[in-house]
Amino acid sequence: MMVSSIKSGRIVIVIAVLALLTAACTSGASPAATGTPAAATAAPAETTAATPEPSAPSEPVVVCELAYYTGGFAAYGKSLTEDVAFPITEVINDDPPLGRPWTLISEDIGDDHEGQAAKTCLEQRGAEILVSIAHQYRSYREYMMEYWQDHDSPLGPSVHGGAIPGNLGGKSAEPIFRAQGLDEALGMSGILYAEMIGVKKVVIFATQVEGFQLAAGGAEKAAKAAGIEVLARIDVQTEQASYRAEAQRIAQLAPDAVIVQAGSVESATLIKNAAEAGLSLHWIGETGWIQTEFIGTLGTAPISSQKSIGFAAFSYNETTPAWDYFSKAWASAPHTAPADADPKGLYHFSTYDLLVQTALAVEAGGSYKASDWAPAMHEVGEAPGDVCYTYAECLALIRQGKDINYEGITGSGTYSDGGVNDVLQAYTPFGTDGKAGTPVILDVERAFEIIELIKTTAACTPENPPNKCEW
């Protein structure tokens, strides 16, 4: 598969638009032992200090992942922790930034314990890097504001932060940097593809998870702008054993396509129920469908009976040296599930990009302080600078005193002012064998026309953090 590279311009409005277009992750998970190091990582020195003392140069850096061991997204857990562990154990720790190896710990957030897990990471585990501040950030943002103000720590790379408004993050006082964009863009991307294939009428189906609800709202607004009729929006509870009633309702509405914003198991269950009811539609989903649980639940039989099944999300650039390096390294690394050995899994390469750039920014910034790291995250991914594609290559240039411009697998290393990454946008269909096919690149220019309709902005006083915000 060949996907042409999109090199980001450096005009602020372009960065902001492309950042909003990225597909965000609405799920996450981790192994079942709360508060213990993830598999294949070195055990950390145990710490319970609420305010860790400055670390010695060789002391391990605790990287604490906010993980979904239990709850609605538990099926993703093992795979998503592996995504975080891979760049640490296979890449970064070969020559860690500032000479300090990273140790991964994962804390279970379940469905509603993200805030408590974050506090455990900081106050009991001594985390200097907190991975994936996400959907429940609203409930503990005040705590984080105070913690960052008092400690200038932790660093906040997020794989799953798409539910956070786009104007929050990206700054020293709120150092959240998101790998995959905003959740509301998921739904808009699905509508852009629907428009591309001539769809006139859609049903929007979403589970009652904040990120999926944002995406469904984005789809509704985008559909209006595109002149596509929304016959109904169906919001349902997560983890139902069956969605036959909803499938019957969809049959009565007779749409051309269904925009689905739901977890992989729920999505697959709905499509199976619809196929059993004799429906044949275009099913346009979200990033989680790349997880093995989607095809594992759906099976391959329903695929041939439907007009199409696929997901609108970010994609990878196969022509870049970053992909050459990553794909080989990922394929040769040990994996807990054979299906995870495919480097094309969305969270595999996006998490890799995020953590590699995090490490490079630590080296460039000269410390693990948020006030040094946040501006460095912008600097190492933006022009001017020597373009580089791998951790080792970029690290060597930084140590030579050179300014770098990291170009990753998902696009440039550019982040918006609010800390949202600029990535390549695409729709990926499933073949009748259940494997993901060649991504179809979506029209960025068309998206410019409707982008203002979908973005969520927090109202903050004062404008810049530390502040109080409502959304």
C-alpha positions, 0 to 999 in steps of 0.5 A: 500500500502506498500512502502519499505524505502530507507535509504540514505547513507552518501556518497556524490555521492550517495546523489547527485545522489538520489537528482537528481532523485527526481521529481520536482514540476513545478507548484504552486498557491494560493488564489486570494487575493494577499498579504493577509494572507492565510486562517486559519492563523493568521493575521500578524502585518503589516510591510513595512520596507525594513530591518526589525529590529530584532524581539522580541522572541514572535513576529510572523514570516512572512512566505511568499509564492510565489504563483500562484493565476493567470496564467497557474498554477492557478488551483492548487492555493487553494490546494498548499496554503493549503499544506503550511498552514497545517504544520504551523497551525496544527503542528508547531504553537502548539510549534513554534521554538524559541517561535515565531509563524508563520504567512502565507502570499501569494503573487501572481506571475502569469506567470512572476511576481515571482521576484516582488512578492519576493521583495514585500515579503521581502521589504513590508511584512518583510518575514523571510521565503520565500517559493518556490523560483522557475522557475523565480529565474534566473531573480532576483538572483542578487537581492537575492544575495545582499539581503542575503549578507546584511540581512542574511535573508530570509530562502528559503525552496522551494516546486517548485524550480526544475528548478534551477540548482542543484549546486545552493543553500544549503549554507548560502549565497544562502539558498535554500532547495528544497523538490522534486528535479530537473525538468530534473529528471522528464523526466528521471524517465518517461524514466526509467519506459518506459524502465522497461515495454519494450517501444521501441519508444516514443513521448515527449510532453511538454508545453513551461514552463521552468521546463517542458522544462528541464524535456523534455530535460532530457527525450530525453537524458535518452531515448538515453542512454536507447536505446529508440527511440524518434520519435518526441518532440512536444513543445506547448503553454500552456492553449490551448483549444484543442490538437487535431492536436498534437493527430493526429500527435502522431497517425501518429508517432505511438509510444509505449508511450508518455512522457508528461511534461505539466500541469494537464489540458493540459495533460488531454486534450491531452489524451482525444483528443488522445482517441477520435482519437482512440489511445491506448498508455502508457501515462507517466506524471509528478507530477502535475497529482496527482492534482484533475484537472487532473482526473477532466478534463480527466474523467474516461472513457478514462482510460480503453481505454488506455494501461496505464496512470500514472506519474513518481515522488517521493513517500511516505514511508507508513511504517514510523511513519512519515507517520502514524502521518501525514496521520492521522493529514491531514485526520482530518484537514479541507480542502477546497476541499473534494478531498484534504483530501487524504494525498497521494497528492504529494505536501501535504506530500512533503511540510509538510516534507520541512516545518517541517525540516525548523522549526527543523533547526531554533530551532537547529540553534538558530535563523532565520539567514540564516547563522545559518539555512542553516548548521542546515538544513543539520545537522538535517537530517543527521547521526549521531543523534537520529532518529526521525519522527515527529516535536514534537519528534524531537523538544524535542530531540533538546531542550534536547541538542541532535543531531537529524536525521529527517526521513520524509515521502518522505525519509531521511532528507538529502540534497545535497550540492546544497540543493536538497532533497533525496527522494523515486522515483516511478511510480504511475498508475491510476486505471480505477476509477481515483484513484492513485494506488500502486507506482512502485519503480524505479531502482536506480542502473539503474539511476546511469548509465545515471544520468550525462547526465541529470543534469543542472549545472550553470557556476558560478564565483566564484564557491561559493556564493555570485557569478554570475552564468549563465545557 
